[in-house]
Every structure is written in structure tokens, then in C-alpha cells.
Amino acid sequence: MKNAVVKGLALSMALGMLFSVTGFAEDGYKDTLTWGQGADVTSMDPHQGKETPAVEVTDQIFDTLTVVDAETGELQPQIAESWEQTSDTCYQFKIRQGIKFHDGSDLTAEDVKFSLERAKNSAAVSYVADFIDNVEIVDDYTVNVNLVAPYAPALRNLSVPFTAIVPKAVVEADEEAFKLHPIGCGPYKFVEWKQGDSVKLEAFDDYFGGTPATKNLVMKVIPEAAQRTIALETGEIDLAYDILPNDISKIEENADLTLYDAPSLTCYYISMNMNKEPFNDERVRTAINLAIDRQLLIDTIACGAGQAADAIIAPAVYGYYSPGEYEYNPEKARELLAEAGYENGFSTSIWVNDNQTRIEACQAIQAMLMDIGIDCSVEVMEFGSFIQATSNGEHDMGYFGWVTSTTDADYTYYSLEHSSQQGAAGNRTFLADDEVDALIEEARTSTDEEVRLNAYEELAKKLFEINNNAPIYYSNITAGSSNKVENFVMDPIGYHKLDKVKVAE
């Protein structure tokens, strides 16, 4: 067993970089930063709202035990002051003293225990925390996190916003009120949520990491990416997330704007509901994969900003293995459909949320499926309704985007492929395969890197045969800003932190 201890001088240096006190922006800077995103928050409860549009807001309100630096990818302490791995299945965390929640109460070990166990028991996000057996309170500012089994990504999982620390007393007193008026210990406190329209936040003066650079944050819901670009050009917003590929050149050519563009950890893919015919037939699922011209989608819909996917985790993720490229072969697809008894094709649908790029991708896929005899309608849904309905398994096929938030393959494979995670947790193909489960469990419980990587290699090959999902492409992550915006750092996961950002008048 290797003992992992994080404390002392290195810790202080990390904290100095991470939590430098900035104070409110000085004269010459705006007191409000406004950003636009494509969908509304699904839930203000961090143990429920795991979708990126939710976390882009709640990550300003809540903090976690550990945090990953967006620029370096390095793990750093946040609420935890230090930690020590005392055995293969136990981490002891020292909690930073003096942290205040937004209601003025102190954060203690009781809140940490409550929060981690609440995340573990949440149907929506349990896959991030169910490596935890229990949390034991040692004293007011020390906890032992006991694991079910050895788990290599434990510290990175505890940096995921879905494991945020919430105030036990507030949640227990009125959980429904907390969901509508969240209270965290992060840099910004909640002010107002006009559902479908906007969210307002205000700087928390007592934030332990230092007073935020800008007093107020406003998130505006602007579903159409082209409208977000226009809002950026007119100055209605200071930041725009998820720039439409067609609009990238507009921002690049505008001397008043800045484009942020980098490979992300996101894969776009189609889930086929194996509880419904004909998607319970492997030949049909394989035919659909063969019918999709991935490079054409990238060249047209994504304007070249992406890479054809051969697995549901991106190449930058630990544990990625390429099982081989998906070939584009409509003729072979038709043969497989005929073998499965669908020589005349069949009718089905693909559901997608109201994101213009995703809708256009589905419309292109619709035409590709028609070419092999599948009559596929495209059903566009509001984001929250889309998530709920697909969690319930009401879909035939669904078009999704998934970001590997921990940069470790377990985060994605366990959630999207393990039989215990069907529905809301992420497995919306409703796959239940003993061999798949065994490989996922072997990889997640071993601390031997070679064992983990070998398991992920076999898993990638197995999933390439099952074809329950159709990986489409790995995207680039984009954002645009006014040149007056300073200190914005784009997070490759998409959870952009804004407490250091300020905007010149």
C-alpha cells in the first residue's frame, strides 16, 4: 500500500495560487458579468442537477472537497485542507476551518458526511459517489471516507460538482425550499431564478477563497446558438458558451471579440433503447452504426471542429482504447437489416433536446438512416423534459452529449454501461451484460494501472461488438467573449468558474 499525504508547504503554495484574494473589480470595471448558455438549469440541487447547463450555474454556488485546475488538470484541495490515504480503502480528510455557508453557518464534518452520503443515495448522481461505503466523523474538522473497495479515481470523483458540500441543517429543515433557493459555500450566493429565462447570483463576501472579482453574475438562457452570438456582438452578454460552428468565423473576424476553442472531453452519441424492438437485436444496432457517415457530420454540422468517435470516451481520457474506426457502409447495413427480418426497414424516432447543432446532426442522421430503409422522425424536446423522458426509457433512440468530468474512464463507462446505472444515472440503452459489468468492476476496483488499462481495452472491444450506443464525434469546446472580459479560463469539462473574471467598462 502506498501512503498518499497532501499537506504542508505544497498545499499552501497550491492554495495561494487557487484562492488568491481579488476583491471586487476596481473602478473602470462593470459590477455585473452576464453570460449566455443554450439551456436552463435542470436543478439547483447539486446532487440532482448533473447536466452541464445546471453545473455551469451551480458550480459558482457550491464547492467540493477537491478541485481540478482548469488550466493544468492537476488535483488541488478546496474544502479539504489536506488528506491522507490511511489504507487501500480509507482516505482521511482534514476540513478547512472557518468556511462559512451563505446563511452564515459554519461548515463542519457533519456537513461533509451528510453531503457525500446524500450524493451516494441520489438516483441521479450516485455513480460518482457509490465507491463510498460510509463517512465516519473523527472530530469537527476530520472525516474518514471509507470505500467499498480500492478505487483509483476516488480523489478526482470528489472534485466533481455533484459531490458538492451542502449545509446539513438547511437541507434537513426543508429540502424542497433548498432546491429552489440553494445555499452553498462557494464564491457566489443565489439571488433569483426565472425558469427558462435567467439566474442571478451575488458575490459572497465571506468566501474563504477570497472575494470574487465581480459583484454580480447573470446567466441568460438563449437556446439558439446564433442568437447567443448576436447577443455577444451587440453587448447584451459578455460571454457566450457553445458557439455554433458556423459562427466561429464571425467571432474570429470581429476585432471586439475573442474566441476560445479547444478539444473537449465530450462525446456525442446515440443511445438505442434495448428494451424496445428492434433495438434488442444486435444486427439492427450494428446496421445503424454502419449507416452513419461520421466524417460528413463533422465536416458539415460541426464545420470540421471535431474527431470521429470510436468509443464513448474521448482520447484524452485515462483508459481510452480505440477498438477500431466505425466504417461507413450502407450496403452492409442493409444486409444486416435484412438478416434481422427488416428488409423493408422500419419506422422509429430519435429524440434530441432543443440545441440547434444537435438538431441539425439528428436531421442529417435521419437522412442517412432513410438511405438504408429506416424511416426515422426527429422529435425535438425542451432539455429538462428530454432528460426526464429518456431517464424513464420512453425513447427509441436519443441523441446525447457526455463529458468525462473526472478525466477517468470509470466516470463514463460505469454510468453509461453498467447494468446498475440504468435510467437517470446515465445508462439509457438499458444495457445489462454480465461481461461488461465484470470488466467495469475490475477496472474501478483495481489500483494496478496495467490491470485497469487491460480491462478498459477489453471493455472497448466488447462494446464495439454490442453497439448499444453509436458514438458520433468528439467535439471541440467553444466560448466567445467581449475583449473587455479579463481572466476567463475555459474549462475543458465545461464547468467554467467565474469568480476571477471581470469586465472592463
URDA-V523124 format. One record per pair of residues at least 24 apart in sequence whose ideal C-beta (glycine too) atoms are under 8 Angstrom apart, sorted by the first residue. I is the first residue (numbers start at 0). J is the second residue. Records with the same first field share a line. If there is no record, write none. Layout:
BEGIN
I = J / J
END
This chain:
BEGIN
0 = 84 / 86 / 87
1 = 84
2 = 83 / 84 / 85
3 = 82 / 83 / 84
4 = 81 / 82 / 83 / 84
5 = 76 / 81 / 82 / 83
6 = 80 / 81 / 83 / 93
10 = 76 / 80 / 81
13 = 75 / 76
14 = 75 / 76
17 = 66 / 68 / 75 / 77 / 208
18 = 207 / 208 / 209
19 = 209
20 = 209 / 210
21 = 209 / 210 / 211 / 212 / 498 / 499 / 501
22 = 209 / 210 / 212
23 = 202 / 210 / 211 / 212 / 213 / 214
24 = 212 / 213 / 214 / 501 / 502
27 = 503 / 504
28 = 212 / 213 / 501 / 502 / 503 / 504
29 = 213 / 237 / 501 / 502 / 503 / 504
30 = 213 / 214 / 215
31 = 213 / 214 / 215 / 216 / 217 / 502
32 = 213 / 215 / 216 / 217 / 237 / 238 / 484 / 497 / 500 / 501 / 502
33 = 216 / 217 / 218 / 219 / 235 / 236 / 237 / 238
34 = 216 / 217 / 218 / 219 / 236 / 237 / 238 / 239 / 240 / 497
35 = 218 / 219 / 220 / 221 / 227 / 230 / 231 / 235 / 236 / 238 / 239 / 240
36 = 218 / 219 / 220 / 221 / 227 / 240 / 241
37 = 220 / 221 / 222 / 223 / 224 / 227 / 240 / 241 / 354
38 = 220 / 222 / 352 / 353 / 354 / 382
39 = 194 / 195 / 196 / 220 / 382 / 383
40 = 192 / 198
41 = 382 / 383 / 386
42 = 178
43 = 178 / 179 / 180 / 181 / 189 / 192
44 = 177 / 178 / 181
45 = 160 / 161 / 163 / 165 / 181 / 183
46 = 114 / 117 / 118 / 121 / 123 / 124 / 161 / 163 / 165
47 = 121 / 123 / 124 / 178
48 = 123
49 = 123 / 124 / 161
50 = 382 / 386
51 = 400 / 402 / 493 / 494
52 = 382
54 = 160 / 161 / 493 / 494
55 = 218 / 240 / 493 / 494 / 495
56 = 198 / 200 / 218
57 = 160 / 163 / 181 / 183
58 = 160 / 185 / 494 / 496
59 = 185 / 186 / 187 / 200 / 216 / 496 / 497 / 498
60 = 101 / 181 / 183 / 185 / 187 / 188 / 189 / 200
61 = 160 / 163 / 164 / 165 / 181 / 183 / 184 / 185
62 = 163 / 164 / 183 / 184 / 185
63 = 157 / 158 / 159 / 160 / 162 / 163 / 164
64 = 92 / 111 / 157 / 158 / 162 / 164
65 = 154 / 155 / 157 / 158
66 = 158
67 = 155 / 158 / 406 / 492
69 = 488 / 489 / 490 / 491 / 492 / 495 / 496
70 = 488
72 = 406
74 = 154 / 155 / 158
77 = 158
78 = 106 / 111 / 164 / 184
79 = 157
82 = 154
85 = 143
87 = 146 / 149 / 446
88 = 132 / 145 / 146 / 147 / 148 / 149
89 = 143 / 144 / 145 / 146
90 = 143 / 144 / 146 / 153 / 154
91 = 137 / 141 / 142 / 143 / 144
92 = 141 / 142 / 143 / 144
93 = 140 / 141
94 = 140 / 141 / 142
95 = 140 / 207
96 = 140
97 = 207
98 = 184 / 207
99 = 184 / 205 / 207
100 = 166 / 169 / 182 / 183 / 184
101 = 182 / 183 / 184 / 188 / 189 / 203
102 = 166 / 169 / 182
103 = 205
104 = 166 / 168 / 169
106 = 164 / 166 / 184
107 = 139 / 140
108 = 136 / 137 / 138 / 139 / 140 / 141 / 142
109 = 136 / 139 / 167
110 = 164 / 165 / 166 / 167
111 = 142 / 164
112 = 136 / 142
113 = 165 / 167 / 170 / 171
114 = 162 / 163 / 164 / 165 / 167
115 = 144 / 157 / 162
117 = 165 / 170
118 = 161 / 162 / 163
121 = 161
122 = 422 / 423 / 424
123 = 161 / 423 / 424
124 = 161 / 162 / 424
125 = 424
126 = 410 / 413 / 414 / 417 / 420 / 424 / 425
127 = 156 / 159 / 161 / 162 / 405 / 410
128 = 156 / 161 / 162
130 = 156 / 443
148 = 444
149 = 444 / 445 / 446
150 = 443 / 444
151 = 407 / 409 / 443 / 445 / 446 / 451
152 = 405 / 407 / 409 / 410 / 443
155 = 405 / 406 / 407
156 = 405 / 407 / 410
158 = 405
159 = 404 / 405 / 410
160 = 404 / 494
185 = 498
186 = 211 / 496 / 498
187 = 211 / 216 / 497 / 498
195 = 220
196 = 220
202 = 498
206 = 498
208 = 498
211 = 497 / 498 / 499
212 = 486 / 498 / 499 / 500 / 501
213 = 497 / 500 / 501 / 502
216 = 497
222 = 353 / 354 / 355
223 = 355
224 = 354 / 355 / 356
225 = 355
227 = 479
228 = 479
231 = 256 / 479 / 480 / 481
232 = 256
234 = 481
237 = 480 / 481 / 483 / 484 / 502
238 = 478 / 479 / 480 / 481 / 484 / 487 / 500
239 = 478 / 479 / 480
240 = 477 / 478 / 493 / 495
241 = 354 / 356 / 476 / 477 / 478
242 = 477 / 478 / 479
243 = 355 / 356
244 = 300 / 301 / 302 / 303 / 304 / 356
245 = 302
246 = 479
247 = 302 / 304 / 477
250 = 479
254 = 482
255 = 481 / 482
256 = 479 / 480 / 481 / 482
257 = 479 / 480 / 481 / 482 / 484
258 = 477 / 478 / 479
259 = 476 / 477 / 478 / 479 / 480 / 487 / 489
260 = 304 / 475 / 476 / 477
261 = 475 / 476 / 489 / 491
262 = 306 / 313 / 315 / 473 / 475 / 476 / 491
263 = 313 / 402 / 473 / 474 / 475 / 476 / 491 / 492 / 493
264 = 313 / 315 / 316 / 402 / 403 / 404 / 406 / 491 / 492
265 = 313 / 400 / 401 / 402 / 473 / 474 / 476 / 493
266 = 308 / 310 / 311 / 312 / 313 / 400 / 401 / 403 / 411 / 470 / 471 / 472 / 473 / 474
267 = 308 / 357 / 360 / 398 / 399 / 400 / 470 / 471 / 472 / 473 / 474
268 = 308 / 311 / 398 / 399 / 400 / 401 / 468 / 469 / 470 / 471
269 = 349 / 364 / 396 / 397 / 398 / 399 / 468 / 469 / 471
270 = 389 / 394 / 396 / 397 / 399 / 427 / 428 / 467 / 468
271 = 395 / 396 / 428 / 466 / 467 / 468 / 469
272 = 392 / 394 / 395 / 396 / 397 / 427 / 428 / 429
273 = 428 / 429 / 430 / 467
274 = 392 / 429
275 = 395
277 = 339 / 341 / 345
278 = 395 / 396 / 428
280 = 339
281 = 464 / 465 / 466
282 = 335 / 336 / 338 / 339
283 = 335 / 336 / 339 / 341
284 = 465 / 466 / 467 / 469
285 = 332 / 335 / 466
286 = 331 / 332 / 333 / 335 / 336 / 339 / 371
287 = 332 / 368 / 373 / 396 / 466 / 469
288 = 325 / 466 / 469
289 = 325 / 326 / 327 / 328 / 329 / 331 / 332 / 335
290 = 327 / 329 / 332 / 367 / 368 / 370 / 371 / 373
291 = 325 / 327 / 364 / 367 / 469 / 471
292 = 327 / 367
293 = 325 / 327 / 471 / 472
294 = 327
295 = 327 / 363
296 = 360 / 363 / 364 / 471 / 472
297 = 472
299 = 363
300 = 356 / 359 / 360 / 363
301 = 356 / 472 / 474 / 475
304 = 474 / 475 / 477
305 = 472 / 473 / 474 / 475
306 = 472 / 473
307 = 471 / 472 / 473
308 = 470 / 471 / 472 / 473
309 = 463 / 470
310 = 459 / 462 / 463 / 470
311 = 401 / 411 / 412 / 415 / 416 / 462 / 468 / 470
312 = 403 / 408 / 411 / 412
313 = 403 / 473
314 = 473
315 = 406 / 491
316 = 403 / 406 / 407 / 408 / 411
317 = 406 / 407 / 408
318 = 407 / 408 / 409 / 412 / 442 / 451 / 452 / 455
319 = 408 / 455 / 459
320 = 452 / 455 / 456 / 458 / 459 / 460
321 = 459
322 = 459 / 460 / 462 / 463
323 = 463
325 = 469 / 470
329 = 367 / 370 / 371
332 = 371
333 = 371 / 372
336 = 371 / 372 / 373
341 = 372
342 = 372
343 = 372
344 = 371 / 372 / 373 / 374
345 = 372 / 373 / 374
346 = 373 / 374 / 375 / 376
347 = 373 / 374 / 375 / 376 / 395 / 396
348 = 375 / 376 / 377 / 378 / 394 / 395 / 396
349 = 375 / 376 / 377 / 378 / 395 / 396 / 397 / 398
350 = 378 / 380 / 385 / 388 / 389 / 394 / 395 / 396 / 397 / 398
351 = 377 / 378 / 379 / 380 / 385 / 397 / 398
352 = 379 / 380 / 381 / 382 / 385 / 386
353 = 379 / 380 / 381 / 382
354 = 382
357 = 398 / 400
360 = 398 / 471
361 = 398
364 = 398 / 471
389 = 427
390 = 422 / 423 / 427
391 = 422
392 = 421 / 422 / 427 / 429
394 = 427
397 = 427
399 = 427
400 = 474
401 = 425
402 = 492 / 493
404 = 492 / 494
408 = 442 / 455
409 = 439 / 442 / 443
412 = 439 / 442 / 455 / 458
413 = 439 / 443
415 = 468
416 = 458 / 462 / 467
428 = 467 / 468
430 = 465 / 467
432 = 461 / 465
434 = 461
435 = 461 / 462 / 465
END
